Amino acid sequence: MTDKNVAGLKVKHDSNNVCTVYLDEIKEGWEQWVLITSDRHHDNKYGDRAFEKYHLDMALDRNALIVDVGDLFDAMQGKFDPRRSYSELRPEYALDRYLDEIVTDASRFYAPYANNFLVIGRGNHESSVLKNNSTDLISNLVYRLNSDNKACIQAGGYGGWVRFMFTANKTKRSSIRMKYFHGSGGGGPVTRGVIQTNRMAVYLPDADIIVSGHTHDSWHVPIARERISNAGKIRKDLQHHIRTATYKKDYRDGSEGWHVERGAAPKPLGAVWIRFYYHNDTIRFDVTQDIK
């Protein structure tokens, strides 16, 4: 199925975790922004909604695509969740229909940006709710956003792919393949999860960009590779590993809470911007971390 209503671009949902974006009419001076986020924990009392909105409004101004790679919901305050903390429950969610209400509230918050969202993936918080409460928060949110706003958002998996297909000057075609994976493990107080770039580079050789979140760290590590074509031509390229931050203030003043008790350090808040552009007859991109 091909649609044309994601930031005005043609999009094809190839499967439940592969999405293709077609970017045509490219010439010198062209650019396309993509906002990459994860770990919004939007319904948490300590989520920075103002910073969220700042980036979302900027996405509108830039006509950017938005890709979220999981844990959009916190969803830990249900009565059967052993992780629940009533001190972290926003008062408007203190209802018997708690899980329904966080979806309803999120659908209102993200509605103005629905036609810029490309993919909303799943994280461990959503998979935990699905496992323990038989409720798929991401599918429910995406269904509401698509239905209410005539949007074309894909409910992505815990991992998946976005393929950007470029046509420059009507004839020159190229692609950039982005793998997203919500993340696993604790990140590590020293490496902050950077060591995983070496593992992922081995089993994801086709990816040009690899995005993950989960540990609430923020970094960008380019890995240079030597490649050889079927024609025997040797070239060098870069595989870009990106870890996205969070919008949830876990550490706060460092006096209490699970994050502090386990000895974890403060984490950055924010998102990542990717800017595709056309220069010297080549599709290029840069990566910018907008964090605080």
C-alpha positions in Angstrom: 0.0 0.0 0.0 1.4 3.4 -1.0 0.2 6.7 0.6 1.2 10.3 0.1 0.3 11.9 3.4 3.4 11.6 5.5 5.0 15.1 5.4 3.8 15.2 1.7 6.0 12.2 0.8 5.1 8.8 -0.8 5.4 6.0 1.8 5.0 2.3 1.4 4.5 -0.1 4.3 6.3 -3.1 2.9 5.6 -5.3 6.0 4.8 -4.8 9.7 8.4 -3.7 10.4 9.7 -2.3 7.1 8.7 1.1 5.8 9.9 2.8 2.5 9.9 6.5 1.9 10.3 7.8 -1.6 12.0 11.2 -2.0 11.8 12.5 -5.6 12.3 15.8 -7.3 15.7 16.2 -5.7 18.1 18.8 -7.0 20.9 21.0 -5.7 19.8 22.8 -2.5 17.2 20.2 -1.5 17.0 18.9 2.1 14.7 16.7 4.2 14.7 16.6 8.0 14.0 13.6 10.1 13.4 13.8 13.9 14.5 10.6 15.7 13.2 10.0 19.3 12.8 7.3 21.8 11.9 6.9 25.5 9.4 9.7 25.6 7.7 8.2 28.7 5.0 10.7 27.8 2.6 9.8 30.5 5.1 9.9 33.4 4.8 12.7 35.9 8.4 13.6 35.3 8.3 13.7 31.5 9.5 17.0 30.0 6.4 17.7 27.8 7.6 21.2 27.0 10.8 19.9 25.5 8.8 17.3 23.6 6.6 19.9 22.2 9.5 22.1 21.3 10.9 19.4 19.0 7.5 18.5 17.6 6.8 22.1 16.7 10.2 22.3 15.1 9.3 19.2 13.1 6.3 21.0 11.8 8.3 24.0 10.8 10.9 21.8 9.0 8.2 19.5 7.5 10.2 16.7 9.1 9.4 13.1 9.2 9.2 11.7 12.8 10.5 8.3 13.8 10.0 7.1 17.4 11.7 3.9 18.4 9.9 2.8 21.5 8.8 3.6 25.1 6.6 6.5 24.0 4.6 5.3 27.0 5.8 4.8 30.6 2.6 2.9 31.5 3.9 1.6 34.9 1.3 2.9 37.2 -1.4 0.3 36.7 -2.7 -1.5 39.8 -1.1 -4.8 38.8 2.3 -3.5 37.9 4.9 -4.2 40.6 6.9 -1.2 39.4 4.1 1.2 40.1 4.7 4.3 42.2 1.7 6.5 43.0 4.0 9.5 43.5 4.8 9.3 39.8 1.1 9.0 38.7 -0.2 12.1 37.0 -3.5 13.0 38.7 -5.5 13.0 35.5 -4.7 9.3 35.1 -6.0 8.2 38.5 -8.8 6.3 36.9 -9.9 2.7 36.7 -9.4 2.9 32.9 -5.8 4.0 33.4 -4.3 2.3 30.3 -7.2 3.6 28.1 -6.7 7.1 29.4 -3.0 7.4 28.7 -3.7 6.4 25.1 -6.6 9.0 24.8 -4.4 11.7 26.3 -1.4 10.8 24.0 -3.7 10.8 20.9 -4.8 14.4 21.8 -1.2 15.6 22.4 0.2 14.1 19.2 -2.7 14.9 16.9 -1.2 18.2 15.5 1.9 16.2 14.4 0.2 13.0 13.2 0.8 13.7 9.5 4.5 14.0 10.2 4.9 10.8 12.1 6.3 8.0 10.0 6.8 5.1 12.5 6.1 4.7 16.1 7.9 1.6 17.4 7.5 -0.5 20.5 9.8 -0.5 23.5 10.0 -2.7 26.6 7.4 -0.7 28.5 4.8 -1.3 25.8 5.8 -5.0 25.4 5.4 -5.4 29.2 1.9 -4.0 29.1 1.0 -6.3 26.2 2.4 -9.3 28.0 0.8 -8.6 31.4 -2.4 -6.8 30.4 -3.1 -8.1 26.8 -3.3 -4.5 25.6 -1.2 -3.2 22.7 -0.7 0.5 23.5 1.1 1.4 20.3 -1.4 -0.2 18.0 -4.2 1.6 19.8 -2.5 4.9 19.7 -1.6 4.6 16.0 -5.1 3.5 15.1 -6.5 6.6 16.8 -4.0 9.0 15.3 -4.5 7.6 11.8 -8.3 7.5 12.0 -8.8 10.9 13.6 -6.2 12.7 11.5 -6.2 10.8 8.1 -2.5 10.0 8.8 -0.4 7.1 7.7 1.7 6.1 10.7 3.2 2.6 10.9 3.0 0.8 14.2 6.5 -0.5 14.1 8.1 -3.4 16.0 10.6 -3.6 18.7 13.0 -3.5 15.8 12.5 -2.6 12.1 13.7 -0.8 9.0 13.1 2.5 7.3 14.4 2.7 3.7 14.9 6.2 2.2 14.8 6.0 -1.6 16.1 9.0 -3.4 15.7 10.1 -7.0 17.9 13.1 -8.0 17.5 15.1 -11.2 14.8 12.6 -12.3 17.3 9.8 -13.1 19.9 9.2 -10.4 18.7 6.8 -7.8 20.2 5.9 -4.4 19.1 4.7 -1.0 19.9 5.0 2.7 18.8 2.2 5.0 18.1 2.8 8.6 17.7 0.0 11.1 15.9 0.9 14.4 16.0 -1.3 17.5 14.6 -0.1 20.8 17.5 -1.4 22.8 18.5 -3.9 25.5 20.7 -4.1 28.6 21.6 -1.4 31.0 24.0 0.6 28.9 26.8 0.4 31.4 28.2 3.3 33.6 31.4 3.4 31.6 30.6 2.5 28.0 27.0 3.8 28.0 26.2 1.0 25.6 28.7 2.1 22.9 30.3 -1.3 22.9 27.1 -2.6 21.3 28.1 -0.8 18.1 30.7 -3.5 17.4 28.2 -6.3 17.8 25.5 -4.6 15.7 27.9 -3.7 12.9 28.6 -7.4 12.5 25.0 -8.6 12.2 23.5 -5.6 10.5 25.9 -5.1 7.5 23.2 -3.7 5.3 22.4 -0.8 7.5 23.7 2.7 6.8 22.2 4.1 10.0 21.5 2.1 13.2 19.2 3.8 15.8 18.6 2.6 19.3 17.4 4.0 22.6 16.4 2.3 25.9 19.3 3.3 28.1 18.5 7.1 28.0 22.1 7.8 26.7 22.9 10.1 23.8 25.8 9.5 21.3 26.7 9.2 17.6 29.5 6.8 16.6 30.4 6.6 12.9 32.2 3.4 11.9 34.3 3.4 8.7 34.1 0.3 6.5 35.9 -1.0 3.5 33.5 -2.3 0.8 34.0 -4.1 -2.5 31.4 -4.1 -5.3 30.4 -6.9 -7.6 32.5 -5.3 -10.2 35.6 -5.4 -7.9 35.6 -1.7 -7.1 36.8 -0.9 -3.6 35.3 2.0 -1.7 35.0 3.2 1.9 31.7 4.1 3.6 30.4 4.9 7.1 27.9 3.1 9.2 26.3 5.6 11.7 25.3 4.3 15.1 23.0 6.6 17.0 21.7 6.3 20.6 18.8 8.6 21.4 18.1 10.2 24.8 14.8 10.5 26.7 12.3 13.1 27.8 11.9 11.6 31.3 13.7 13.3 34.2 14.9 10.1 36.0 17.5 11.6 38.2 15.8 14.9 39.2 17.6 16.2 42.3 19.4 12.9 43.0 17.7 12.4 46.4 15.3 9.4 45.7 13.8 7.0 43.2 14.7 3.7 41.6 17.2 5.4 39.2 19.1 7.0 42.0 19.0 4.0 44.3 20.7 1.8 41.7 23.5 4.3 41.5 22.7 5.5 38.0 24.0 8.9 36.8 22.0 11.8 35.4 20.9 11.3 31.8 20.5 13.8 28.9 17.1 14.8 27.7 16.4 15.4 24.0 16.3 14.0 20.5 18.3 13.6 17.3 17.9 15.3 14.0 19.0 13.8 10.7 19.2 16.2 7.7 19.4 14.7 4.3 20.7 17.0 1.6 22.0 17.0 -1.9 25.4 18.4 -2.6 27.9 17.8 -5.5 25.6 15.3 -7.2 25.5 13.1 -4.0 22.9 12.5 -1.3 24.5 13.2 2.1 23.3 13.6 5.7 24.4 15.0 9.0 23.4 14.1 12.5 22.7 16.6 15.3 21.9 15.8 18.9 19.6 18.4 20.4 19.9 17.6 24.1 20.1 19.3 27.5 
